[in-house]
């Protein structure tokens, strides 16, 4: 009895419209502001962005500013810094609910000069006292970014 080493050649079916849509990666916007009082949902969005960044650019393509390091000046410096890492660069800034309106000028200027292969995401875990500054909302929208509110029910 002969041994068959390879499977017979079969023609692959043409991809359906649904499959073709799943294969395309949506284009990323230059800036995102995700804010609200649903802290669990905000954490999920942050984790998803980190996973996407590491998948797209590796660990070297992701810069995270959090805690005391997450200042408007540090975010502006990160946006202005040159990188030698190939591919898209992702900057995650966590804790912008602590920022003050009067301190946002460096970030606004840096956002206007953002490199085309850079994406910055601002995360604000809001409550009754702390909110993401309105000027940050306006700056993200002005550059074609996305502002998403995650509110608890």
N, C-alpha and C positions, 0 to 999 in steps of 0.2 A: 504494500500500500504506500503510495507516494506521500511524502511529508510536505505540507504547504507551509512555506516560510513567511509569507506575507499575506495579509488579507486581500481579497480581490478589490480592485479599484472601484470605489463608489463615488459617485458624483455628490458633492456637498450641496445641500439645498441653499437657494439664495436666501440671504438674511431677510427676515420680515422687517417691516417698518418699526415695530416695537424693539427688536434686537438692535437695529441700526441706531435708534435713539439712545439705547443704553450704552452703546459703545462710544458715544461722543461725550467728551468732558465739557461741562459748562465753563464758559470763560469766567475768570475771576475778576472781580472789581478791584480797584486800587485800595479801597478802604471800606471797612465795616465798623459799625458801632452796634454792639449787641448789649442791650440794657434792660433792666426791669427788676421786679421783685420775686420772680420765679428763679431762685438761685440754682436749683437742680437743673432746670432746662438750660440756663446759661453755662453751667459746668459741662453739660453734654455738648453744647455747641463749641465750647472751647476745646474739649477733648477731640471732637471730630475735626476741627481745623488743624490741631497739632498733628493728628494722624495723617491728614491730607498733606500737610507740609513735609512731614518726614518721608512720606511715600513719593512725593513729587521731587523733592530736593535733597533728601537725606538730612541727617541731624545738623549738618553745617549750614543748611539753608534756613534754619529756624532760630530766631532770637526771641527770648521771652523776657519781658520786663514785668516784675511783680513785686509786691511789698514796697519797701522804701525805695527800691530802684525804679519804680514805675512813676516817674515824674514827667511833666510836660517837657522839661529840658532834655531828659534822657530819651524820650520818644523822638524829639526833634533831632537829636544827635544820631540816633539809630537810623532815622530816615535819610540823613545827610551822609552817613558813612558809606564809603565804597566797600565793596566786597569782592573777593576773588573766587567765591563759590559759584560754579556754573549753575545755570537754571534760575528758576523763580526764587525770590527771597521772601520769607514770611517773617513779620514782626507781630508778636502778640503782646499787648499791653493790658494788664489786668489790674483793676482797682481805680479806674478813672472816675468813679463816683466821688473820690476824695479831691479831685481837681477843682480849682477855683476859676471862675470866668476870667479874672484879671491876669492869670498866668498862662493863657493859651496862645499868646502871640507867636512864640517860637514854633509851636505845633502847626498853627495855621499856615505860616510861611513855608515850613518844610513839606506840608501836604501839597502845596501848590507846585512844588518842584520835585515831586516823587518820581523815581525812576519807573519806566514802564514795566519792568519785570519785578516790581516790589508790590506786595500786598501787606497792609497793616490792619490789624483787627484790635479794636478797643472793646474791653469788657467792663461793664459797670453793674455791680450787684447792689441794686438800689433798695432803700427802705424809706421810712417817713422823713428822715432827716437828710440823707445823702442821695443825690441825683447826679447823673451825668450832666455836665454843663451844656446849656443850650447852644453856646457858641461852638462846641464840639459837634453837636448834631448838625448845625448849619455848615460847618467846614467840611464834614464828611459828605453831606448832600451836594454841596457846591462843586465838589470834584468828581461827581458821578458815582459816589459810593452808596452803600446801602445802610440804612438805619432800621434795626429790628427791635421791637419791644417784646419782651417775654414776661407776661404778667401771669400771676397765679390767679386761679379762679375764685 
